[in-house]
Amino acid sequence: MINGTSSKEDELKDQEATLKSLSPSKKMNINHYQIFLDDMFRLEDVSNVGVTGPYGSGKSSTIESYKMKNKEKKFIHISLGKYDTDNDDEKTELSKQEIKKSTKEIEGKIINQLLHQVETKRVPQAFAKVKKNNSSFAVFIWSLVVPLMLGLLTYVIMFNYWVNFVTTYDLFSSQNFIINPMTRVVSAIILAIFVGVLTYKFGEAQINRTIVKKISFRGNEIELYKNDKNSFFDEHLNEVVYLFENSDADVIVFEDLDRYNNPDVFRKLRELNQLINKRISENLTEQEPKKKLIFLYLIKDDIFVSKDRAKFFDLIIPIVPVVTSSNSYNKIIDIFEKEISEEGNDNSNQAEDKLSKSFLRKLSFYLDDMRLIINIYNEYKIYNATINTADLSVDKLLAVITYKNVFPRDFSDLQYNKGFLYTLINKKDSLLSNKIEEIDSKIEIKEEKMKNLEKEKISSIVELQMIYLQTDNILVNSKTESEYGSRSVYVQEILNGKNLTKKSYNRDNYYNCKFQV
């Protein structure tokens, strides 16, 4: 049965997958980024590094690919994803109390994820342990040790009664060995060894995990391992420092920390990073000496303003987006390669079950996220295989699936006969009618203007000259245009070219006139 299952799994691995994974790629070409990311290890004073870029730009894929090519470096990945269910992209300002609550929540998640990625033996003093199944052999040994200790204890304490009992009833053939005082001494030594081992185990657990915190004696309580100097935050910070120091990691990757919109967390992590690296540099960790511990943040570009951004990080490595509006068409062609008609843009010759390139080009203007494009492809494959018929256009099917991914809430409302798209489809006739009326009204206005323009015909050269001749500041016989009965007479006198002068202004008199008015 096992062999059959194994062969089936091998067969599945050999087959080509139908859908595409949305997970970060580990085989990304990072030739240039390899050099830049290596700099965070080369530069001694760099320990707080920001890898910046918009969502979907390929930050995670870049780091995952770098990890695959640098397996000698140990990375611990802390993902603090927070995903909004609403479509509202506006940032909400958090109150001080909300920031404090959010900070505690994030710190708790950091500790939790560290505990599950650090080997338990390296952090024996951690306040919490990762649960795991106990070894059956260990349980069996302890089930033998406890009864054996009780038996040895009874034998040593009740030795005289045991000797009388054995000699009276003659129960054992080798009575001399059982009632021999040396046997009692050996038993006491074995018992002492067992007690010593148990004491050591209990003491180790008490030091590492503080099992017994209080001792009560005649109504009085004595608290053990009490530390009045540390506040709650200090104790929490000490725990985090301890975990980081013993994590044996070279790089701690923080992903999606910017989704919380909490700058206070970044400040505390920077302080923590500086504290840990200072302890490492001064060899205060009592661990094997290592160079430094790097905090690597995968965040978007606008998490800080310009000055704070450059001040917070020791090194910033921007990631050029894999998909943008300028190259999304090429990416879509690569992903939908087997679903595209070979005839290219000629829709008349397009196979009925193949997508047209002209449609994909139009679609590419609205898609600039690699994960979104891949998910649209996956859903298209599933829907096309499940519900598609000869009467359904694959272009239209892809259009609906794209709308579903870009506007998921409105698509969900569509199934309940509400939402923007439903209203648009339901009121199609009235909207078209209103649009036609609007266009007809504009046409009537244009036609009316054209009729008026046709009436305004120029009958002579003089009229044309009256319209376009510039006559500003020209005096005829020392007279302005306003002193003539009509513009035509004034223009005719100018064209005669006699007694023409140019009107001039005295600047001081001009401004004086203005103020007098």
VMD Tcl script that draws the C-alpha trace (Angstrom):
set ca {
  {0.00 0.00 0.00}
  {2.84 2.36 0.86}
  {4.67 1.51 -2.35}
  {1.51 2.18 -4.34}
  {1.06 5.57 -2.69}
  {4.70 6.46 -3.25}
  {4.57 5.56 -6.93}
  {1.41 7.63 -7.36}
  {3.10 10.63 -5.73}
  {6.12 10.22 -8.02}
  {3.78 10.07 -11.01}
  {2.06 13.29 -9.93}
  {5.43 15.03 -9.53}
  {6.40 14.06 -13.07}
  {3.22 15.58 -14.51}
  {3.17 19.26 -15.41}
  {0.99 21.38 -13.10}
  {-2.15 22.88 -14.62}
  {-2.28 25.91 -12.32}
  {0.46 28.32 -11.31}
  {1.61 28.96 -7.74}
  {0.99 32.33 -6.10}
  {3.87 31.81 -3.67}
  {7.08 33.83 -4.05}
  {9.36 32.39 -6.70}
  {12.65 30.85 -5.55}
  {14.14 30.74 -9.05}
  {14.06 34.41 -9.91}
  {16.98 35.93 -11.81}
  {18.65 38.20 -9.23}
  {22.08 38.76 -10.78}
  {22.14 42.48 -9.94}
  {20.35 42.16 -6.60}
  {22.81 39.42 -5.54}
  {25.62 42.01 -5.50}
  {23.56 44.64 -3.68}
  {22.25 42.22 -1.04}
  {25.77 40.94 -0.42}
  {26.70 44.50 0.56}
  {24.67 44.24 3.75}
  {27.18 41.62 4.92}
  {30.22 43.43 3.52}
  {29.47 46.77 5.20}
  {30.30 46.39 8.89}
  {28.08 49.22 10.14}
  {24.96 48.00 8.30}
  {22.47 46.01 10.37}
  {19.09 47.65 9.59}
  {18.25 47.09 5.91}
  {15.13 48.08 3.99}
  {14.04 46.29 0.81}
  {11.43 48.65 -0.60}
  {8.92 48.52 -3.41}
  {5.16 48.58 -4.04}
  {2.99 45.57 -3.30}
  {3.54 42.86 -5.91}
  {6.89 44.27 -7.04}
  {8.76 41.02 -6.28}
  {10.35 41.75 -2.88}
  {9.57 38.32 -1.42}
  {10.65 36.50 -4.59}
  {13.93 38.40 -4.59}
  {14.72 37.43 -0.99}
  {13.59 33.81 -1.44}
  {15.80 33.48 -4.53}
  {18.70 35.05 -2.63}
  {18.22 32.55 0.20}
  {18.36 29.65 -2.26}
  {21.68 30.91 -3.65}
  {23.16 31.60 -0.19}
  {22.25 28.53 1.85}
  {25.22 29.06 4.17}
  {23.36 32.08 5.59}
  {20.57 31.37 8.04}
  {17.38 33.39 7.57}
  {14.42 33.55 9.95}
  {11.30 34.82 8.23}
  {8.70 36.66 10.31}
  {5.56 37.41 8.33}
  {3.21 39.87 10.02}
  {0.52 40.01 7.37}
  {-2.56 42.09 8.01}
  {-5.03 42.09 5.16}
  {-8.01 44.41 4.97}
  {-11.36 43.00 3.86}
  {-12.65 46.41 2.82}
  {-11.88 48.07 -0.48}
  {-11.13 51.36 1.21}
  {-7.46 52.13 0.66}
  {-7.38 55.25 2.79}
  {-5.04 55.19 5.74}
  {-6.63 55.56 9.12}
  {-4.77 57.42 11.84}
  {-4.39 55.40 15.04}
  {-4.83 56.89 18.46}
  {-2.03 56.57 21.04}
  {-3.93 53.83 22.85}
  {-4.56 51.94 19.62}
  {-0.87 52.23 18.67}
  {0.13 50.87 22.09}
  {-2.28 47.96 21.72}
  {-1.11 47.30 18.17}
  {2.54 47.40 19.27}
  {1.95 44.77 21.97}
  {0.12 42.60 19.46}
  {3.00 42.79 16.98}
  {5.61 42.10 19.67}
  {3.63 39.04 20.73}
  {3.53 37.77 17.16}
  {7.27 38.30 16.76}
  {8.00 36.26 19.90}
  {5.53 33.56 18.85}
  {7.05 33.16 15.39}
  {10.59 33.19 16.77}
  {9.77 30.41 19.22}
  {8.52 28.22 16.40}
  {11.58 28.80 14.20}
  {14.35 28.54 16.79}
  {15.52 25.13 17.94}
  {14.18 24.43 21.45}
  {17.57 23.38 22.78}
  {19.02 26.80 21.93}
  {16.45 28.66 24.05}
  {15.87 26.57 27.19}
  {15.03 29.66 29.23}
  {12.24 30.80 26.93}
  {9.07 31.61 28.81}
  {7.04 29.36 26.51}
  {7.82 26.08 24.85}
  {6.77 24.75 21.48}
  {4.62 21.70 22.09}
  {5.85 18.40 20.69}
  {5.18 14.71 21.28}
  {7.30 13.02 23.94}
  {9.38 10.01 23.03}
  {7.76 6.69 23.92}
  {11.12 5.41 25.13}
  {11.51 8.38 27.52}
  {8.03 7.79 28.93}
  {8.85 4.11 29.40}
  {12.09 4.90 31.25}
  {10.38 7.34 33.61}
  {7.62 4.80 34.27}
  {10.33 2.40 35.46}
  {12.46 4.90 37.40}
  {9.72 6.16 39.72}
  {8.54 2.72 40.97}
  {12.18 1.61 41.26}
  {13.02 4.64 43.42}
  {10.05 3.99 45.66}
  {11.08 0.34 46.00}
  {14.68 1.21 46.83}
  {13.53 3.84 49.33}
  {11.29 1.31 51.07}
  {14.07 -1.30 51.08}
  {16.63 1.04 52.63}
  {14.28 2.45 55.30}
  {12.51 -0.80 56.20}
  {15.64 -3.02 55.90}
  {15.35 -4.61 59.41}
  {11.68 -5.47 58.95}
  {12.53 -6.89 55.54}
  {15.27 -9.14 57.00}
  {12.92 -10.53 59.68}
  {10.18 -11.12 57.12}
  {12.44 -12.97 54.69}
  {14.16 -15.16 57.32}
  {10.87 -16.03 59.02}
  {9.00 -17.20 55.92}
  {12.02 -18.34 53.87}
  {10.64 -16.82 50.65}
  {13.82 -16.53 48.53}
  {16.49 -19.07 47.72}
  {19.27 -16.42 47.74}
  {18.41 -14.90 51.11}
  {22.01 -14.06 51.97}
  {22.23 -11.54 49.12}
  {18.90 -9.91 49.92}
  {19.54 -9.52 53.65}
  {23.20 -8.59 53.26}
  {23.95 -5.10 54.72}
  {26.16 -4.33 51.69}
  {23.14 -4.74 49.46}
  {21.45 -2.07 51.54}
  {24.44 0.24 51.05}
  {24.47 -0.30 47.27}
  {20.73 0.36 47.13}
  {21.21 3.57 49.07}
  {23.91 4.70 46.60}
  {21.68 3.93 43.61}
  {18.83 5.78 45.28}
  {21.09 8.78 45.92}
  {22.07 8.81 42.24}
  {18.41 8.77 41.19}
  {17.63 11.59 43.63}
  {20.60 13.58 42.31}
  {19.45 13.20 38.69}
  {15.90 14.23 39.58}
  {17.19 17.21 41.56}
  {19.32 18.28 38.59}
  {16.37 18.01 36.17}
  {14.10 19.94 38.52}
  {16.73 22.64 39.13}
  {17.32 23.02 35.38}
  {13.58 23.38 34.78}
  {13.26 25.83 37.66}
  {16.08 28.05 36.34}
  {14.95 27.90 32.74}
  {11.20 28.08 33.21}
  {10.60 29.09 36.89}
  {8.20 26.24 37.70}
  {7.92 27.18 41.42}
  {7.34 30.90 41.86}
  {6.07 31.03 45.45}
  {6.59 29.00 48.63}
  {3.94 29.09 51.34}
  {4.96 28.29 54.94}
  {2.49 28.67 57.85}
  {0.49 31.29 56.02}
  {3.55 33.24 54.85}
  {4.45 33.38 51.15}
  {7.99 33.74 49.83}
  {8.27 34.69 46.12}
  {11.25 33.18 44.30}
  {13.07 34.82 41.35}
  {11.28 38.10 41.84}
  {12.74 41.04 39.90}
  {11.41 44.37 41.09}
  {13.69 46.38 38.80}
  {12.12 45.26 35.53}
  {8.81 46.60 34.32}
  {6.53 44.52 32.12}
  {8.05 46.00 28.95}
  {11.59 45.38 30.22}
  {10.79 41.74 30.89}
  {9.27 41.49 27.44}
  {12.30 43.15 25.87}
  {14.67 40.85 27.75}
  {12.75 37.87 26.38}
  {12.99 39.15 22.82}
  {16.72 39.90 23.16}
  {17.30 36.42 24.55}
  {15.45 34.78 21.68}
  {17.23 36.82 19.02}
  {20.67 36.25 20.54}
  {20.16 32.49 20.62}
  {18.38 32.17 17.28}
  {21.67 31.40 15.45}
  {20.36 33.52 12.54}
  {22.29 35.84 10.28}
  {19.23 37.70 8.97}
  {15.76 38.24 10.43}
  {13.30 39.10 7.66}
  {10.22 41.15 8.61}
  {7.55 41.06 5.92}
  {4.42 43.23 5.61}
  {5.17 45.07 8.85}
  {4.06 48.27 7.10}
  {0.48 47.00 6.82}
  {-0.07 47.85 10.50}
  {0.61 51.55 9.86}
  {2.44 51.70 13.19}
  {5.78 53.58 13.08}
  {6.38 52.90 16.78}
  {7.12 49.24 15.99}
  {9.90 50.20 13.58}
  {11.49 52.43 16.22}
  {11.48 49.66 18.82}
  {12.87 47.10 16.40}
  {15.69 49.45 15.46}
  {16.54 49.97 19.14}
  {16.40 46.20 19.64}
  {18.70 45.62 16.68}
  {21.23 48.14 17.97}
  {21.14 46.59 21.45}
  {21.67 43.05 20.16}
  {24.53 44.00 17.85}
  {26.19 46.01 20.60}
  {26.07 42.95 22.86}
  {27.47 40.81 20.03}
  {30.30 43.28 19.31}
  {31.24 43.43 23.02}
  {30.92 39.63 23.33}
  {28.31 39.90 26.09}
  {26.07 37.15 24.69}
  {28.23 34.25 25.94}
  {27.67 32.63 22.54}
  {30.02 31.68 19.76}
  {31.39 34.93 18.29}
  {29.68 36.09 15.07}
  {29.75 39.27 13.06}
  {26.26 40.77 13.43}
  {22.52 40.19 13.25}
  {20.76 41.93 10.34}
  {17.12 43.03 10.42}
  {15.73 43.03 6.87}
  {12.40 44.80 6.29}
  {10.27 44.11 3.19}
  {8.11 47.23 3.01}
  {6.54 49.64 0.55}
  {8.27 52.85 -0.50}
  {6.04 55.38 1.24}
  {6.18 54.00 4.78}
  {8.40 56.94 5.86}
  {8.85 60.50 4.67}
  {12.11 61.14 2.81}
  {14.34 62.21 5.72}
  {13.05 59.66 8.23}
  {13.32 56.92 5.62}
  {17.02 57.54 5.02}
  {17.67 58.04 8.73}
  {15.97 54.86 9.94}
  {17.72 52.38 7.62}
  {21.44 51.75 7.33}
  {20.93 50.58 3.76}
  {17.96 50.78 1.36}
  {17.65 48.43 -1.62}
  {14.74 49.36 -3.93}
  {13.09 46.60 -5.97}
  {12.09 47.48 -9.52}
  {8.54 46.11 -10.03}
  {8.39 42.91 -12.08}
  {5.12 44.03 -13.68}
  {4.20 47.60 -14.59}
  {1.66 49.13 -16.94}
  {4.39 49.31 -19.59}
  {5.29 45.60 -19.62}
  {2.17 43.89 -18.24}
  {1.10 42.86 -21.76}
  {4.30 40.86 -22.27}
  {3.87 39.18 -18.88}
  {0.25 38.30 -19.67}
  {1.33 36.80 -23.01}
  {3.95 34.67 -21.21}
  {1.44 33.40 -18.64}
  {-1.45 32.79 -21.08}
  {0.88 31.44 -23.76}
  {-1.03 28.17 -24.33}
  {-4.44 29.89 -24.25}
  {-3.79 32.43 -27.02}
  {-4.84 32.10 -30.63}
  {-1.93 31.56 -33.00}
  {-3.52 33.88 -35.56}
  {-2.54 36.82 -33.34}
  {-4.71 39.90 -33.56}
  {-6.90 38.67 -36.43}
  {-10.12 37.91 -34.56}
  {-11.88 36.67 -37.68}
  {-9.55 33.67 -37.90}
  {-9.32 33.20 -34.14}
  {-10.09 29.75 -32.75}
  {-13.27 29.76 -30.68}
  {-11.56 28.39 -27.58}
  {-8.52 30.70 -27.73}
  {-7.98 34.21 -26.41}
  {-7.26 37.08 -28.77}
  {-4.12 39.14 -28.37}
  {-5.99 42.35 -29.10}
  {-8.25 41.69 -26.10}
  {-5.29 40.84 -23.86}
  {-3.60 44.08 -24.87}
  {-6.67 46.07 -23.79}
  {-6.80 44.07 -20.55}
  {-3.15 44.74 -19.75}
  {-3.85 48.46 -19.15}
  {-5.71 47.52 -15.95}
  {-3.31 44.90 -14.54}
  {0.05 45.67 -12.97}
  {0.36 43.01 -10.24}
  {2.05 39.66 -10.97}
  {0.14 37.68 -8.34}
  {-3.14 39.11 -9.56}
  {-2.37 38.12 -13.16}
  {-1.42 34.59 -12.08}
  {-4.59 34.23 -10.00}
  {-6.70 35.44 -12.93}
  {-5.02 32.78 -15.06}
  {-5.76 30.05 -12.49}
  {-9.41 31.03 -12.16}
  {-9.76 31.26 -15.93}
  {-8.46 27.70 -16.30}
  {-10.91 26.41 -13.68}
  {-13.95 28.32 -14.97}
  {-13.15 27.50 -18.58}
  {-12.88 23.78 -17.81}
  {-16.02 23.78 -15.65}
  {-18.68 25.99 -17.23}
  {-17.47 27.02 -20.66}
  {-19.56 26.04 -23.70}
  {-19.30 26.66 -27.42}
  {-21.69 29.61 -27.10}
  {-19.55 31.41 -24.50}
  {-16.75 33.68 -25.69}
  {-13.48 32.99 -23.87}
  {-12.62 36.70 -24.09}
  {-15.82 37.58 -22.27}
  {-15.21 34.83 -19.71}
  {-11.74 36.24 -19.00}
  {-13.19 39.74 -18.79}
  {-15.65 38.66 -16.07}
  {-12.93 36.80 -14.14}
  {-10.68 39.87 -14.34}
  {-13.50 42.03 -12.98}
  {-13.99 39.46 -10.20}
  {-10.34 39.82 -9.15}
  {-10.03 43.59 -9.53}
  {-13.42 44.37 -7.92}
  {-14.22 41.29 -5.78}
  {-16.83 42.98 -3.61}
  {-18.82 44.34 -6.52}
  {-18.65 40.94 -8.22}
  {-20.01 39.36 -5.05}
  {-22.83 41.94 -4.97}
  {-23.62 41.06 -8.58}
  {-24.76 37.60 -7.47}
  {-27.29 39.25 -5.15}
  {-28.64 41.62 -7.81}
  {-26.92 44.71 -6.47}
  {-23.71 46.67 -6.91}
  {-22.30 48.98 -9.56}
  {-22.04 46.42 -12.40}
  {-25.56 45.10 -11.76}
  {-26.95 48.64 -11.83}
  {-25.05 49.34 -15.03}
  {-26.40 46.23 -16.77}
  {-29.92 46.56 -15.38}
  {-30.25 50.20 -16.47}
  {-28.46 49.75 -19.75}
  {-31.41 50.87 -21.93}
  {-32.18 53.98 -19.89}
  {-28.51 54.94 -19.69}
  {-28.12 54.54 -23.44}
  {-31.28 56.56 -24.03}
  {-30.03 59.39 -21.80}
  {-26.66 59.34 -23.51}
  {-28.29 59.49 -26.95}
  {-30.43 62.44 -25.87}
  {-27.33 64.18 -24.52}
  {-25.46 63.63 -27.80}
  {-28.46 64.76 -29.87}
  {-28.69 67.92 -27.78}
  {-25.01 68.68 -28.42}
  {-25.55 68.06 -32.14}
  {-28.43 70.53 -32.24}
  {-26.28 73.17 -30.55}
  {-23.47 72.61 -33.06}
  {-25.88 72.76 -35.99}
  {-27.31 76.04 -34.70}
  {-23.82 77.50 -34.49}
  {-23.08 76.36 -38.02}
  {-26.23 78.10 -39.30}
  {-25.25 81.32 -37.56}
  {-21.77 81.11 -39.06}
  {-23.21 80.68 -42.55}
  {-25.25 83.89 -42.08}
  {-22.14 85.83 -41.14}
  {-20.77 86.10 -44.70}
  {-18.20 88.78 -45.60}
  {-19.29 90.67 -48.74}
  {-16.20 92.83 -49.37}
  {-12.51 93.28 -48.66}
  {-13.33 96.32 -46.53}
  {-15.43 94.19 -44.15}
  {-12.60 91.68 -43.89}
  {-10.18 94.51 -43.09}
  {-12.57 95.87 -40.47}
  {-12.55 92.51 -38.69}
  {-8.83 91.71 -38.68}
  {-7.08 95.11 -38.86}
  {-5.35 96.00 -35.57}
  {-6.05 99.70 -34.90}
  {-5.01 100.12 -31.28}
  {-3.39 103.51 -30.45}
  {-3.71 104.82 -34.08}
  {-4.89 108.44 -34.51}
  {-6.29 109.80 -37.76}
  {-6.21 113.59 -37.95}
  {-5.49 113.42 -34.18}
  {-8.81 111.57 -33.66}
  {-9.40 108.18 -32.00}
  {-11.81 105.52 -33.25}
  {-14.47 106.56 -30.73}
  {-14.55 110.07 -32.25}
  {-15.68 108.69 -35.64}
  {-19.27 107.81 -36.44}
  {-18.50 104.20 -37.34}
  {-15.54 101.79 -37.46}
  {-15.84 101.48 -41.24}
  {-15.18 105.19 -41.73}
  {-12.29 105.06 -39.24}
  {-10.70 102.04 -40.97}
  {-11.16 103.63 -44.41}
  {-9.29 106.75 -43.23}
  {-6.46 104.57 -41.92}
  {-6.25 102.76 -45.25}
  {-5.97 106.12 -47.02}
  {-2.75 106.60 -45.05}
  {-2.94 110.32 -44.49}
  {-2.34 112.25 -41.22}
  {-1.67 109.08 -39.16}
  {-0.04 109.32 -35.75}
  {0.48 106.96 -32.85}
  {-1.09 107.63 -29.50}
  {1.47 107.84 -26.67}
  {1.11 107.93 -22.87}
  {3.03 109.80 -20.28}
  {3.55 107.21 -17.56}
  {3.17 109.64 -14.68}
  {0.10 111.29 -16.19}
  {-1.39 107.88 -16.96}
  {-1.14 106.68 -13.40}
  {-2.33 110.02 -12.11}
  {-5.42 109.67 -14.30}
  {-6.01 106.19 -12.99}
  {-5.87 107.33 -9.39}
  {-8.15 110.34 -10.10}
  {-10.81 108.05 -11.48}
}
mol new
graphics top color blue
foreach p $ca { graphics top sphere $p radius 0.5 }
foreach p [lrange $ca 0 end-1] q [lrange $ca 1 end] { graphics top cylinder $p $q radius 0.2 }
display resetview
